[in-house]
């Protein structure tokens, strides 16, 4: 299922909920007030938008709603990267890899993962990955 694109404010709130779930609106709003000066009503609106988009779930506990990620973090990140590549890079992945090769601190493990991804892509193109 392809999910709706996320704006910067949505991503920041979603990331906070991922790292601190289950989280109440008050907890997220307190954090947002300290870091970004955003009001509780704004946070509630964004969290409900994320819930309607399918990124968050909520359940009532002790009279308050607690929000948790509804989607695995890996899927959220994949959607975020896809959105970035499609909208900012217009589908070109080479600028992303150029960035990694020149400015990013890539660990040996991450480099091995990238090599494996390239191998998997090559095998798919050859018909061997089916």
C-alpha positions as CSV (number, residue, x, y, z in Angstrom):
1,X,0.0,0.0,0.0
2,X,1.5,3.3,-1.0
3,X,1.0,5.9,1.7
4,X,0.6,9.6,1.4
5,X,3.7,11.8,1.3
6,X,4.9,13.2,4.6
7,X,5.7,16.9,5.2
8,X,8.6,17.9,7.4
9,X,6.5,18.6,10.5
10,X,4.7,15.2,10.1
11,X,8.0,13.4,9.7
12,X,9.4,15.0,12.9
13,X,6.3,14.1,14.9
14,X,6.2,10.6,13.5
15,X,9.9,10.1,14.3
16,X,9.3,11.3,17.9
17,X,6.4,8.8,18.3
18,X,8.5,6.0,16.8
19,X,11.2,6.7,19.4
20,X,8.9,7.1,22.4
21,X,5.8,5.1,21.8
22,X,3.3,4.7,23.1
23,X,3.1,8.5,23.3
24,X,0.3,10.8,24.2
25,X,-0.5,14.1,22.5
26,X,0.7,15.9,25.7
27,X,4.1,14.2,25.6
28,X,4.6,15.0,21.9
29,X,3.3,18.5,22.4
30,X,5.6,19.1,25.3
31,X,8.5,18.0,23.2
32,X,7.4,20.1,20.2
33,X,6.9,23.2,22.5
34,X,10.5,22.9,23.8
35,X,12.1,22.2,20.4
36,X,10.0,24.0,17.9
37,X,7.6,26.2,19.8
38,X,4.5,24.5,18.4
39,X,1.2,24.5,20.2
40,X,-0.7,21.4,21.4
41,X,-3.5,22.0,19.0
42,X,-1.1,21.9,16.1
43,X,0.5,18.7,17.3
44,X,-3.0,17.1,17.8
45,X,-3.9,18.1,14.2
46,X,-0.7,16.6,12.8
47,X,-1.0,13.4,14.8
48,X,-4.6,12.9,13.7
49,X,-3.5,13.5,10.1
50,X,-0.8,10.9,10.5
51,X,-3.4,8.5,11.9
52,X,-5.7,9.1,9.0
53,X,-2.8,8.5,6.5
54,X,-2.2,5.2,8.2
55,X,1.1,5.9,9.9
56,X,-0.1,6.0,13.5
57,X,-2.6,4.0,15.5
58,X,-4.2,5.1,18.8
59,X,-5.8,3.4,21.7
60,X,-7.4,4.8,24.9
61,X,-5.6,3.9,28.1
62,X,-6.5,5.5,31.5
63,X,-8.7,8.1,29.7
64,X,-6.1,9.4,27.2
65,X,-5.2,8.3,23.7
66,X,-1.8,6.8,23.2
67,X,-0.3,6.8,19.8
68,X,2.0,4.2,18.3
69,X,3.5,3.5,14.9
70,X,1.2,1.5,12.7
71,X,3.8,0.8,10.0
72,X,7.2,-0.7,10.4
73,X,10.0,1.8,10.6
74,X,11.7,0.3,7.6
75,X,8.6,0.9,5.5
76,X,8.3,4.5,6.7
77,X,12.0,5.1,5.8
78,X,11.6,3.5,2.4
79,X,8.6,5.7,1.6
80,X,10.5,8.8,2.8
81,X,13.6,7.9,0.7
82,X,11.3,7.2,-2.3
83,X,9.6,10.5,-1.9
84,X,12.9,12.3,-1.7
85,X,14.3,10.6,-4.8
86,X,11.2,11.0,-6.8
87,X,10.5,14.7,-5.9
88,X,13.8,16.2,-5.1
89,X,16.1,14.2,-7.4
90,X,13.5,13.6,-10.1
91,X,14.1,9.9,-10.0
92,X,17.9,10.0,-10.3
93,X,19.7,7.9,-7.7
94,X,23.3,8.8,-8.8
95,X,23.3,12.1,-6.8
96,X,22.4,10.1,-3.7
97,X,25.3,7.7,-4.2
98,X,27.6,10.6,-5.1
99,X,26.7,12.2,-1.7
100,X,27.5,8.9,0.1
101,X,30.8,8.6,-1.6
102,X,32.0,12.2,-0.9
103,X,30.4,13.4,2.3
104,X,28.8,10.6,4.3
105,X,30.6,8.5,7.0
106,X,29.6,5.1,5.7
107,X,30.6,2.2,8.0
108,X,32.0,-1.1,6.6
109,X,28.7,-2.8,7.5
110,X,26.7,-0.2,5.6
111,X,29.1,-0.4,2.6
112,X,28.6,-4.2,2.5
113,X,24.8,-3.6,2.6
114,X,25.0,-1.2,-0.3
115,X,27.1,-3.7,-2.3
116,X,24.6,-6.4,-1.6
117,X,21.8,-4.1,-2.8
118,X,23.7,-3.4,-6.0
119,X,24.2,-7.2,-6.5
120,X,20.5,-7.8,-5.9
121,X,19.6,-5.2,-8.4
122,X,22.0,-6.6,-11.0
123,X,20.6,-10.1,-10.5
124,X,17.0,-8.8,-10.9
125,X,17.9,-7.2,-14.1
126,X,19.5,-10.4,-15.4
127,X,16.4,-12.4,-14.4
128,X,18.3,-14.4,-11.8
129,X,16.5,-12.7,-8.8
130,X,13.1,-14.3,-9.5
